[in-house]
Amino acid sequence: MSNPPPANIHEAAAAGNIAFLSSNRHFLNLQNDRGWTPLHFAARYGQTEAVAFLVAEKADTRLVNSEGKTAAQVAQFWGFEEIAKVLGEGVEASVVVEETEEVNKVGKRRRFTENYKNFFAGGKLNRFGFLRTENAYLSRALTSPTSRFLLLSNGRPLFDIAQSPTTIAWLSYADVADVVPNPYENLAQGAAPEPLGHGESELIVVFLGVMEERNEGAESGPAYWVVDASPRGSLKEKMTALEKKLSDRGFQFFEVRPKAFGLETSEAAILAQARAMIDWNYRNQYCPACGRCTVSTDAGHKRTCLPQISAPAGSAEAERNVKPPCISHKGGMHNFSYPRTGMGNFTIICQPGRRIHPSCQISKESPRIFRHLHPLIPAPFTTIDPVVIVCVVHPSEDKILLGRQKTWPKGVYSALAGFIEPGESIEEAVRREVKEEAGIVVSNVMYHSSQPWVSRVDVAWWGRRNRPIGGMIEGGLDGSPYLSVLIWRTEFIPPNPYLQSLP
């Protein structure tokens, strides 16, 4: 009869205590109540020598914990890439690079470092930002039988608990048609769809993108949407009934953590984007400039303050309407019109007896500072709008990519740039912006520097061009909604010290 397992074999693995592990070889595959083995703990805490010992002792690298992760996947999740490589197969590559003869030629001179892909990053959706105002396309994408819908209720995603490990419960339009109308149907190009309610009764529906795996266009893959199914306002009865119906099918809403950590990285990235967009739409239902209700436009990626309704001059209604027009209608770009802010816990200060916002339900007994944990309540703090400015380097590393718009003065060229979108890593923003604006696929990305600016924060990045799409290297760009000319220039290549990655 074998001895009972030592109580702290998992702690020994986490601490890298090889002597203890060596004296308890019979229990090297012991799983705790969460399915973690000593190998999981050694991988989690980066104990390289302990991992090597356990592998040499034939510890089972295929065992999964309650989240469905092997020890290799745990190591990768926590950033221990070398351990993940030691543990071998089944680990999704975190490196984005395509080796070509052209790239290898310059490998001995300067190599771009390989990029690490964090959890909740690595989204595979093509966001197709230029289609967010195309009513005909949005109507087809919303109602297509191949489209997939993610539901969130008070920030909690809908999971399919019948699956092991748990996965996101992806729904079809038929599943949500009773609560999600088609506001784009039969709309003329450029016409604004009717708002889906206001304030607490607004139905928030956001187009996330298309799973376009072969660069074949927006119609080549399923469209992904997210719907806020929170039971509130006039939607409470419908959403409660929908939740009951989904529960009967084995679907339930859960908090993001820890459930999301068991998802595939591609699903986790979609969830991060979806939750950020619902959060932003919910907390910006009222214009910060004038206090009026805002409405969702651009398929959920922009909020617009309703224009002030004019009254006949001299009428009593006109005399009562003394509020000046909202500054958001005076032209230009306003940071409260687009989803530039992040998520998290917020410190909120409420003046006693004053209603700061319709959704604020904090005690009015005394002026206090509260740590408010609800993820969908706005916080009165200044935010920044992160932007990437990208220096795209030719594979030969002797040229960089510049572009210009037709409206710019003659001879003016610029590096490519754009805002970082919610649920998007900086590296992904670099690749998306360059592909959208120039049709160029970027492989590895390197940080250069950051720069405070008058209206946002700019972050400069270097990106190595992987390959051109459609041969667009020089000359005009027919049909590009962004740029009129792209050129490769050689005069402005920085010295070698600039081409350094972060430690």
C-alpha positions, 0 to 999 in steps of 0.5 A: 500500500502506497503512502499518502501523497505529501500535502505540499508537493504542488507547493514544492513544484511552485517553489522549484524544490527539486529535492522534494520532488525527487523524493516523491516521484510516485506523486508527480502526476497528482492533480489537486481539486482544480486539476493542477499537477506539479508540472502545472505549478512549476510552469506557472511560476517559471521554475525552469529546472523543476520543469526539466526534472519533471519532464525527465521523470516522464511527468504527463504533459498532456494532463489538463486542469479545470480550465482545460489547459496543459502545463505548456499552455499555462506557461505560455499564458503567464509569459514563460515562452522557453518553458512552453517550448520545452513542454512541446506540442499543442501550444499556439505560437505566440510569434508572428513572423514569416521567414522568407528568403528576402527576410533572411538576407538581412537577418545578419544585419538587423533582426526584428525581435519576435512578438509575444502575443498576450492572452485577450490579444491575437484577434483574428477578426477583420474589423472592416471599419470602412463597412460600418456605415454601409447599410446594405452590407450591415443588413446582410451581415446582421441577418445572415444565417452564418452570422454569430452573436455574443450576448453580454448581460451586465458585462457577463458573457454567455457561456455554453456550460454543456461543453468541456471545457466551457466555451462562448455560446455563439448564437445565430440571428434566429436565436436573437431575432425576437429582441434584435430588429434590423435597423439597416433594412431598406435604408438608402446609402448614407442614411442613419438607421433609427436608434434602438431606444434611448438611455436605459432602454437602448438596445446596444448592438455592435458589429465586431468584424468578419472571420476572414481567413483568406483575405477574400473579402467581407462576404467570405466569412461569418460576421460577428456581433455583440448584443447587450442583453442586460435586463433593464428599462423597457427591455427588461421583460424581453431580456429576462424571457430570452435568458430563461430560454437560453438557460433551458439550452444549457447557456448561462451568463458568468463573470468574465473571470475565471471562465474566460481563461479557459477559452481559446485565445482567438475567442478570448480576443473577440470577448475582450473586443466585444465587452469593451465596445458594450462597456463604452456604448453603455457609459456614453449614453449621454453627451458629456458636452451638453447632457443630451442623449447620444445615439449609436451610429457606425454599427456601434463604433460611434455615438452622436449627440442628437441635434437640437430640435429647432422651434419657430423664432419668437415662440414660447418653445424657442424662448424656453430652449436656451441651451446652446447647440452642442459643440459636437456639431461644430465639426472636427473630431471629438474623443467622446464620439469614438470608443477610445477609453478602457475598462476597469474599476473606477473611483467615483466622487458624488456630491450629496443630493446631486444627480451626476448621471441617470445611472449613478445610484451611489449613496447621497448621505455624504460626500465620499469617495467610493471604489465602485466595482460595477464595470458599466458605470462612467467615471469622471476622469480624464482619459487619453486616446492612444494612437500608433504612428507606424514606420513600415520598414521594407524587408531590405531595411533600406526603405520606409513606407510613406503615404499622402492624401490628395488634400495635403500640400504638394510634396507632403508625405507622412508615416501611417497612423491610426487610433487603437481600437478597443480589444486590440493590442498595440501590435494588432493596431499597427498591422490593422492600420497598415493593411487598411490604409496601404494594403501591406501586411506587416509581420514583426513590430517593434516599439520606438517611442511615445509622444504626448500630443495636443489631443491624444497620445502617440506611440511610434512603432517600427513594423517590418513589411511582410509582403505587398497585397496586389502589388501596391508599392508605389504610385496611386491607390485606386479605390483606397478610402484613406491614401492617394499615394504610397512610396518607399523612401530611403532618405529618412532611415534612422541609425541602428540604435533606433531599431532596438526592442524593449527589454 
